[in-house]
Amino acid sequence: MSDAPLFFDAIRIFAVAPAQFGGFWLRMRPGPVYDAALTAITKSVPAKKHRKIHPGFGDDALYGSLDLAQTLADGKLIHQKGVLSRPGAVLHLVMAERAKPALAAKLGLAVDGDTDHTLIACDEGAEPEEALHPIVTRRLAFHFDLNEILPSRFDLPTLSYPAVEAARQHLKQVKMPVEQTKDLVTAALAMGITDPNIPIFATLVARISAAYTARDIPNEADILLAAKLIYAPRAIHFANEEPEQNPPPQSDPMPEDHKDDGASGKQSALEDKVLEATQAVLPKGLLACVLAQNKMRNAGSSDGSGAHQIGNRKGRPLAPKSGRPSSDKRIDLVATLRRAIPHQNTRPKINDTALAIWPDDLRFKRFEARSDRLVIFAVDASGSAAAARLAEAKGAVELLLSEAYVRRDHIALIAFRQTDAELLLPPTRSIVSAKKRLAALPGGGGTPLATGLKSSLDLALSAKRRGMTPALVLLSDGGANIGLDGIAGRPQAREDADHIAKLIRSAQIKAMVVDIGRRPDAHLKSLSTQLDGAYIQLPNAGAEDIAQLVELTNA
Amino acid sequence: MTSYKQAFPFSAIVGQEEMKRAIILTAIDPGIGGVLIFGDRGTGKSTVIRSLVGLMPLIEVVAGCPYNSPTMKERPDCAEPLDNILVKIPTPIVDLPLGATEDRVTGALDIERALTKGEKAFQPGLLAQAHRGYLYIDEVNLLDDHIVDLLLDVAASGENLVEREGLSIRHPAKFVLVGSGNPEEGELRPQLLDRFGLSVEVFTPNSVEDRIEIIERRNAYESGSATFFKRWKSADTRLRNKVLDARENLKDVKLPKEVLADCANLCIALGSDGLRGELTLSRTARAYAAFLGDQTVTRKHLKDIAATALRHRLRRDPLDDAGSTTRIETLVADVLG
């Protein structure tokens, strides 16, 4: 999507006002290009302190803290500085795709705040959905994907510092006329870029570009450069595409566009060029990237699900453990004292009253928090399903139930038929009652798929609030024909089901779809995509395959 | 480049009138409770909060007091002895980082002193820092639930009670809690939603003119333009005086029975649980009337602020795309005519 000259332009522009641009978001794997790009960026801001950080950085490393070990050893207070303590640092975040949302938010604040920090985030994710959280990326002006670039073609010229300094001096005089701002803003809207901060980056790029040639007003080339650098990686769609096919996500800028076109034809000429320039540098798999942006939320913000986790906050207490002190650990005072007291006679005294506690004595609290899993089975008991393979579905569920029993998972059973969904079995660990209810499950009536999904969602959410990790298994033969309002009608029923599926996905509930119909159902398949879960067809899969898939979904 | 030192002036923020109004109302009457701001990225949520530093009046505190105590008498028992010197500081605006631990929020045993001096002392946390000011949480929906619970609890009671590691500490912590978030990232539990006093939805401005204005003002701000600061600083000063006047007049604003009946009717029609809806509604209407310089709360005041005070108390309907704002507006039109 981008070549060396464009990347060098970005560095040239960035060097003039690093703090105002926030920084770079680079998608690339380690290699010669990686090294060349990083060296170039580092050299562009020689005056600043460069610090390397990684996703495992805790608060004490970021903000600084008391160096407990050293303090104890020396008997006086020793503070250690964090990377964010001194303003104006350039942070190099490696393996950015692994940064948790909490770290991402902190870095976002650091870049955004009044501390002049700059962030160079290197995203080494292999898949598009493995990426840094948007909380940070939206605050970084320059986005580059350098994965596709051959090292031989990535030859960066040397930056001339006097030129940078001259541009910095001249920047104050560069004023952007309102018409140009308007072009940039309109172009952003036309490309589906709704964040108002993005055009601010673009205007700054154009002004700096003008400052390099000592002009007081940016010209067309400056504006186009701004579009290439700032808009191209973010564009969602283009004005010359059919707006009906690709509606902008939040707002509909089209009416605005038409209004402007009517007002002045001349401006839109430049605007068109901005669009063209952006298009020229566009990557091929743009849509995939955009989709990945949305998908990423699932990957990025998964909040510590999983069967159990050892932490130091809550849960069943475990034996205290020694370790390096950090701000996110809690000292177990009693255990620490118990450890220190026997050695008091042999240790040099600090003063008469204080105990001599050495760093080795420190013990930290540990807890094991178990988040129970809940597998929700939403079973289609409509007439068609009953006729088809309800018995087989029951068999599969029974197998899953025994699986769940072994793992001490909670299970819940929801059946939907006619116009509503019934919670046959509230979350329980009782395998016996589950089997009984399942056997007694009657069949017949329409297929209120949306209602079934909605009940499952409600149940999953309430389970989540109680600290469980829900997963959803939908067994159906498709053919949704009852809407959420209980009124028959296929299009509405499907639309409702899709809508709820989106809600389930956005609630980050893992889900899978088991088609129990005779023939694969297209809608069910698309539903599984909406749910971001697996789709399997029962006739082609034995009950054991299903059990394995559930395992996968839950893993 | 280092022009960030001065916060962006509050008055210079383009649009987002509802958000600004909600913040001003809580400045007039902190008892309204917190403000919840939900909206897209880049809609000026953080900017509004940061700009409060320039808008809010200076407060008088005992010099060096970590609890922002206004006088020596009002200092909590746990506080270290200090000289009786009063200084003026800006209203505290405390940013709560997402990764903040409970220790950091409530305060905890001062390990530093415990280990080096053998003393048991309390190290105040962010709650103490935010006393008499604002506590801002960006991405509140990503914050651990137990921390949000704790914050809302302290915000409601105005007092922080710490019982841990052999400490038993109580200190005042009155602050306005401002939470912001993006609903796409996850929702807040309804129990928590209900405990925020006001809530606003913010959207990215759609008009090209507004967007241009944003960029122009932003550029003026970043280049440190003197005329820009002069113009908006004086606007901020006028607004501050208005807020201070409103605070004075607040207790004299009359709240007639009919208006209270309207409040009750609205909340009944809404089917909101508990009485928080009515309480917030009447308090907010009163603060709003005081802000406008009116002596009596009228139905018009109520109408203007109803959506802000009630939006988040609606029962959630996952299929309702129209959004709670439209629903509230229809309801207000039905009940109040």
Interface residues (C-beta under 8 A of the other chain):
Chain A: A17 A19 Q20 D59 L66 L68 T71 L72 G75 K76 L77 P101 A102 L103 A105 K106 L109 D112 G113 D114 D116 P134 I135 R138 K172 M176 V178 T181 K182 L184 V185 T186 A188 L189 T194 D195 P196 N197 I198 P199 I200 T203 L204 Q250 S251 D252 P253 E256 D260 R297 S301 D303 R313 K314 S327 D328 R330 I331 L333 I350 N351 T353 A354 L355 I357 K454 L457 R465 L484 D496 H499 I500 L503 S506 A507 Q508
Chain B: M1 T2 Y4 K5 A7 D40 R41 G42 T43 G44 S46 D95 P97 L98 G99 T101 E102 D103 R104 L109 I111 E112 L115 T116 K117 G118 D138 E139 L142 H146 E165 G166 E184 E185 G186 R189 F203 T204 P205 N206 S207 V208 R211 I212 I214 I215 E216 R218 N219 E222 S223 P318 L319
